[in-house]
Amino acid sequence: MNLNYTAEELAFRDEVRAFLDEKLPADIAAKVKGFRRLSKEDHQRWQKILNEQGWYATHWPEEYGGVNWSPVQKHIWDEESSRYGAPRSVPFGVNMVAPVIIKFGTEEQKQRYLPRILTGEDWWCQGYSEPGAGSDLASLKTRAVRDGDHYIVNGQKTWTTLGQHANMIFCLVRTNTEVKAQEGISFLLMDMDTPGITVRPIITLDGEHEVNEVFFEDVKVPVENLVGEEDKGWTYAKYLLTYERTGLAGIGISKAALQHLKELATRRTKNGRPLIEDASFSQRIAKVEIDLMAASISNLRIIASVEGGGMPGAESSMLKVRGTEIRQTINDLARRAIGPYAIPFVEEEMDLDYDGDFLSDENAAPVTPQYFNNRKLSIFGGSNEIQKNIVSKMILGL
Ligand SMILES: Cc1cc2nc3c(=O)[nH]c(=O)nc-3n(C[C@H](O)[C@H](O)[C@H](O)COP(=O)(O)OP(=O)(O)OC[C@H]3O[C@@H](n4cnc5c(N)ncnc54)[C@H](O)[C@@H]3O)c2cc1C
């Protein structure tokens, strides 16, 4: 195992840096680095720039417009783009439904959907979870009944991230109630403008509109929108989740969050001295920094093993648990660093062009919303408890 970059990889890193220096819009980078709110338009603008460079679909085969980077190249991209303050791509189209369409879709589906994902014409959202089906996803109840050339869909999805921006949704639906739960599920693509689909916002603890409920009432979906075979959707769903879990550790973002924490602790004072000089607080920062370095090395180990032809197994679950715990610890320390200013927070301060008085200061504005928002990290993409179950099964054989 070699954890050092080769000369080619270093040259690639230089190319990435030159691109980010030249093309990353300063206003978008300022929002990302300041942990501020990004608009739909910000995401679309950055996507367009990446697509023009040919770097939007990093792991698609070249024949479909991807770059097919190696795991090390993807890692370099993640590290550098986080460091520069580039937004992470909204994953539902490019990283989730696209790999499924590429592997299991028809030629027509590939021709129709893949180019529209690249150009940003379609914004996808993910319709897996339901009020009674989260960790136990196979118990989902949204029903699709075949009626001639269509399916008629009835039911509800929930926690649908950025569904308010989406014009397309990929859903797991029940097409057979006579068989074992996992065997009666299908994977359907739906146009969000189809009559009978209603999107309702869920406002989260940080006051943001990030997730939604989506209701389906007698929604008519053409059968050609079925991916793969009827009742085989569970296989495709699991394939998609392997893509969802990669990158959830968010090492690059945690490095940026740690830097932000250090800046906060340098500006805040305790008994007249910068907080970062306080022995107990600086020890806590040092501990999380060491944990982050260890997670970063584990990440590189996994990348080296994938590069050598291995498959990430329990390691990606371990990394998801550690990575998300680290991020939540950093958020918690930032919350402690701003002390009483963490209790109330002003939503408008999250806009970069906010010109009112800050409750504390500009730097502290995103601390509490971040703290609340990132409670999600240990829940979505398979909760941390579920990841621990996977680790205990795969490694301890329990
Ligand atoms: C911000 C956010 C965005 C999301 N975005 C999307 C999206 O875009 N699309 C989508 O389909 N879904 C999305 N989800 C849903 C997410 O996948 C589910 O929340 C997650 O799978 C957990 O399901 P649940 O919320 O129903 O909790 P439950 O499954 O009810 O779990 C409740 C608690 O019990 C624990 N638990 C459950 N089963 C076990 C077990 N067997 N062993 C040990 N502990 C267990 C869980 O870890 C958790 O702590 C999102 C969730 C959040 C919070």
PDBQT file of the ligand as one rigid body, heavy atoms in Angstrom, charges set to zero:
ROOT
HETATM    1  C1  LIG A 401     -32.065  15.453   6.340  1.00  0.00    +0.000 C 
HETATM    2  C2  LIG A 401     -32.503  14.146   5.773  1.00  0.00    +0.000 A 
HETATM    3  C3  LIG A 401     -32.560  13.996   4.393  1.00  0.00    +0.000 A 
HETATM    4  C4  LIG A 401     -33.024  12.804   3.853  1.00  0.00    +0.000 A 
HETATM    5  N1  LIG A 401     -33.152  12.711   2.488  1.00  0.00    +0.000 NA
HETATM    6  C5  LIG A 401     -33.751  11.620   1.954  1.00  0.00    +0.000 A 
HETATM    7  C6  LIG A 401     -34.057  11.574   0.553  1.00  0.00    +0.000 A 
HETATM    8  O1  LIG A 401     -33.744  12.499  -0.210  1.00  0.00    +0.000 OA
HETATM    9  N2  LIG A 401     -34.709  10.492   0.074  1.00  0.00    +0.000 N 
HETATM   10  C7  LIG A 401     -35.056   9.431   0.869  1.00  0.00    +0.000 A 
HETATM   11  O2  LIG A 401     -35.615   8.471   0.359  1.00  0.00    +0.000 OA
HETATM   12  N3  LIG A 401     -34.788   9.442   2.207  1.00  0.00    +0.000 NA
HETATM   13  C8  LIG A 401     -34.147  10.514   2.757  1.00  0.00    +0.000 A 
HETATM   14  N4  LIG A 401     -33.896  10.557   4.119  1.00  0.00    +0.000 N 
HETATM   15  C9  LIG A 401     -34.400   9.476   4.958  1.00  0.00    +0.000 C 
HETATM   16  C10 LIG A 401     -33.325   8.628   5.626  1.00  0.00    +0.000 C 
HETATM   17  O3  LIG A 401     -32.805   7.707   4.707  1.00  0.00    +0.000 OA
HETATM   18  C11 LIG A 401     -34.007   7.955   6.822  1.00  0.00    +0.000 C 
HETATM   19  O4  LIG A 401     -34.274   8.963   7.778  1.00  0.00    +0.000 OA
HETATM   20  C12 LIG A 401     -33.137   6.894   7.445  1.00  0.00    +0.000 C 
HETATM   21  O5  LIG A 401     -33.055   5.775   6.602  1.00  0.00    +0.000 OA
HETATM   22  C13 LIG A 401     -33.674   6.445   8.825  1.00  0.00    +0.000 C 
HETATM   23  O6  LIG A 401     -35.025   6.093   8.726  1.00  0.00    +0.000 OA
HETATM   24  P1  LIG A 401     -36.139   6.708   9.708  1.00  0.00    +0.000 P 
HETATM   25  O7  LIG A 401     -35.970   8.173   9.726  1.00  0.00    +0.000 OA
HETATM   26  O8  LIG A 401     -37.447   6.152   9.302  1.00  0.00    +0.000 OA
HETATM   27  O9  LIG A 401     -35.742   6.191  11.153  1.00  0.00    +0.000 OA
HETATM   28  P2  LIG A 401     -36.021   4.737  11.720  1.00  0.00    +0.000 P 
HETATM   29  O10 LIG A 401     -35.627   3.700  10.736  1.00  0.00    +0.000 OA
HETATM   30  O11 LIG A 401     -37.401   4.692  12.275  1.00  0.00    +0.000 OA
HETATM   31  O12 LIG A 401     -34.976   4.691  12.908  1.00  0.00    +0.000 OA
HETATM   32  C14 LIG A 401     -35.188   5.368  14.145  1.00  0.00    +0.000 C 
HETATM   33  C15 LIG A 401     -33.988   5.070  15.042  1.00  0.00    +0.000 C 
HETATM   34  O13 LIG A 401     -33.897   3.646  15.301  1.00  0.00    +0.000 OA
HETATM   35  C16 LIG A 401     -32.627   3.141  14.899  1.00  0.00    +0.000 C 
HETATM   36  N5  LIG A 401     -32.782   1.811  14.306  1.00  0.00    +0.000 N 
HETATM   37  C17 LIG A 401     -33.689   1.449  13.357  1.00  0.00    +0.000 A 
HETATM   38  N6  LIG A 401     -33.525   0.140  13.036  1.00  0.00    +0.000 NA
HETATM   39  C18 LIG A 401     -32.486  -0.311  13.786  1.00  0.00    +0.000 A 
HETATM   40  C19 LIG A 401     -31.828  -1.571  13.892  1.00  0.00    +0.000 A 
HETATM   41  N7  LIG A 401     -32.190  -2.614  13.148  1.00  0.00    +0.000 N 
HETATM   42  N8  LIG A 401     -30.783  -1.677  14.755  1.00  0.00    +0.000 NA
HETATM   43  C20 LIG A 401     -30.381  -0.604  15.509  1.00  0.00    +0.000 A 
HETATM   44  N9  LIG A 401     -30.976   0.612  15.455  1.00  0.00    +0.000 NA
HETATM   45  C21 LIG A 401     -32.005   0.758  14.607  1.00  0.00    +0.000 A 
HETATM   46  C22 LIG A 401     -32.116   4.146  13.858  1.00  0.00    +0.000 C 
HETATM   47  O14 LIG A 401     -30.697   4.136  13.791  1.00  0.00    +0.000 OA
HETATM   48  C23 LIG A 401     -32.647   5.456  14.402  1.00  0.00    +0.000 C 
HETATM   49  O15 LIG A 401     -31.791   5.954  15.392  1.00  0.00    +0.000 OA
HETATM   50  C24 LIG A 401     -33.395  11.722   4.705  1.00  0.00    +0.000 A 
HETATM   51  C25 LIG A 401     -33.301  11.864   6.084  1.00  0.00    +0.000 A 
HETATM   52  C26 LIG A 401     -32.856  13.054   6.624  1.00  0.00    +0.000 A 
HETATM   53  C27 LIG A 401     -32.803  13.183   8.127  1.00  0.00    +0.000 C 
ENDROOT
TORSDOF 0
